[in-house]
């Protein structure tokens, strides 16, 4: 489990969302676990209540969800730089990917084109703050999927924030297909938590999407460095 520093301090320091942090750590962990030169392809689930949907859903009962692929390239091994890169890659996705399902499954022009691409082998979903726990024992689980259960990904990660007596903690449930071993997935899960821990001390800073003016990340880093010398 990761603690409140991961859930609070890191997103604040990088002007990011918790998903940016969790996905950066996952991209870093997968890159270490199974190096890929072209980034990490992840099937990302979301809550589906995006602002682009012009409808009043306040009285709607039920679970909304979206699902879309995203290729994340953390680039440098420096955790702070990786988070800034992944954050900007996620910001470049139109409307948080809510339109992908329509284009993939319902649009006769785009559906056959998108069907040619490989499906993500890793699925990720952050469900937000859900529930409380009575003690501080380890609550994350790593378990193989039931042999009769249909899987959309070879490895799936479902993360939540749970309130423990000593504060909020990040809890993750990992499931995987039978062609992977428990040792494989344990190594990936441990790498994810190590990457999360490294982000706690990664500093912080702005990225281009935070600004109303057009500046590159190099420009922003230079200005922030100059500002630090004046403090």
N, C-alpha and C positions, 0 to 999 in steps of 0.2 A: 504494500500500500504506500502511496505517496501522501504527504501531509499537507496542511494548510498553506505552507510556503509555495508548493507547486500550484495549488488551487487559487491562491490569492496574490502573492507577491510577484510571481513570474508574469502572469498576464498583465498586471498593472505596470511592471517595469518596461515591458515591451509594447504597451498599448495594444494588447492582443486579446483574443478570446481563449477560453480554456481549450477549445478544440484545436486552435493553432499550436498550443503547447503539446497536447497529447499526440497530435499527428506528427509533429516534428520529432518527438521522441520515438515514435513508432517507425518513422522513415529512417532515423539513425540506427535503430535496433535491427531493422531488416537488412540495411546496407551492411552492417557488421556480420549478421547471421548468414545471409546469402547475397554477397556483393553483386550489384547490378549497375552497369555503366550508364543506363538510360533512366535511372530513377526507380521509384517504387510505385507500382500500380495498386491502388487501394479502392475497394468498393465502399463508399462513404454513405452512411445513412444519416438522415436529418429528420427534424420534427415536422416538416411540411407546412408549417404556418408562416410562410414567408410574406413579406409586405407586398410583393408583386401580385399576390392573390387578392383582388379587390372584392372581398366578401366579408361580411360580419360573421365571424365564427365563434363569437363569445358565448353563444347558447348552444353550440354544437357539441354533442356528446360523442366521444370516440377517439381513437388514436389516429393521428395523421403521420405519414412518413414519406420521405423521399429517398431515392437511392440513385447514386450516379458514380461513375468511375472518376478517379483523379490520379494523375501521375505526379508524384512529389519527388523533387530532387533536392536533398538537403545540401548538396555541394560540399562545402568545407566541413572538416570534422570539428571545427570550433562550434560548440553548441549555440552560442549567441548568434553567430553568423547564419547557422543553419535555420534557427527559428525565424530570423528576419526573411530569409529566402522562402521558406515554406509559407510563412504568413502572406507574402506577396503573391505567391502562386495560388493560394486559396482565394485571395481577394480578386484575382483575375477571372474567377468562375462566375458567369452571369447568373444573378439571382440565386446564388448558392446551389446551383445545379437543379433547381426545381423543374426546369423544362426538359431535362434529359429523358425522362420516362415517356413523355409525349412523342419526342423525336425518335426514340428507339423502338417504340411499340405501336404507335398509332398513326404516325405520318407515313404514307406510302412512298414518299420520295426519299426520306432520310432513313427509314427503318432498315432497308437492305444494305445501305452503306455502313451504318453503325454496327450491323450484325457481323460484319467481316472482322471486326477487331476482337482481340482476346479479352475474355472476361477476367476481372481481378481475382487473384487467388487468395487475397487477404481482405476480410471485411472488418469494418470498424464502426462502432456506434457509441456515442456518449449520450447517456440518457438523462444527465443532469442530476440534481439533488433528489435522492429518493430514499426515504426511510431513516431509521436510527438503529443503533446497535447498543447492547447492554454492557459490553466489555470491549477491551482493546485488542482482542485476539486477532490473528491474521484472518481476513475474510475473503481474499482473492482465491479463485479456484482455477485449476488447470486440469481439464478432463477431456477424454476423447468423446466424440459424439456417439450417440446410440447407433448401432449398426444399421437399423432400419430407417433412420432419419435422413431425409433428403437435405443436402447441404448446398448452399449457394456459393460457399467459399471453402478453400482448403483449411484456412484458419480464420476463426471469427473471434473478435474481441468486443465484449460489451462492458463498458465502463460506467460507473455511477459514482456519485458523491454520497457518502453515508456519514451521518452525524454520530460520532462516538463520544463517550464521556469527556475525552480530552480534546475534542474538536473535530472538524470535518476531515474525512480521509477519502482518498480515491481508491475504489475497489474495482477490480477487473475480473471478469469471467472469460476464460479462454476455452474454446472448443476446436477440435481439429478432425480432419478425415483420417481414415485408418492407414493410409500409406505413409503418414508421418508417425514418429515415435514420441513418447512422452518426453524423452530427453531433448528432442528437437524443439518442442514447443516450450519446455521449461527454459531452454537456453534463450529463446526469443523473448519470453516474458521477463526473464532476469535482465536481458539487455535493455528492454523498454524501461524498466524501473531505474536502471543505472543511468540511462539517458535523461530521465526525468530529474534525477538527483543532480546531474551535471548542469541542468538548466537553472537550478536554484541559485547558483553562484555565477551565472553567465552575464551579469551586468544588466543591460537594458538598452533602450534607445528607440528612436522613431524609424519608420520606413516610409517610402514614397506615398503609400496610400493614406497615411495619416495627415498629409499636408494638402493645402489648397493651391499651392504653387508646384510647378513641375521641377523636381530635383531628383537626381539619381541617388542611389544608396551611398555611393562614394562621396557625393556632395554633402549629404546629411551627416555622414560619419566625420567628415572634415570639420563641418561647422560645430558639431557636438564636441569634438576634441578641442577646438579653439575656445569654446565656451568653458570647458573644464579648466583650461589654463587661466581663465580670468576669475575663477572662484577663489 
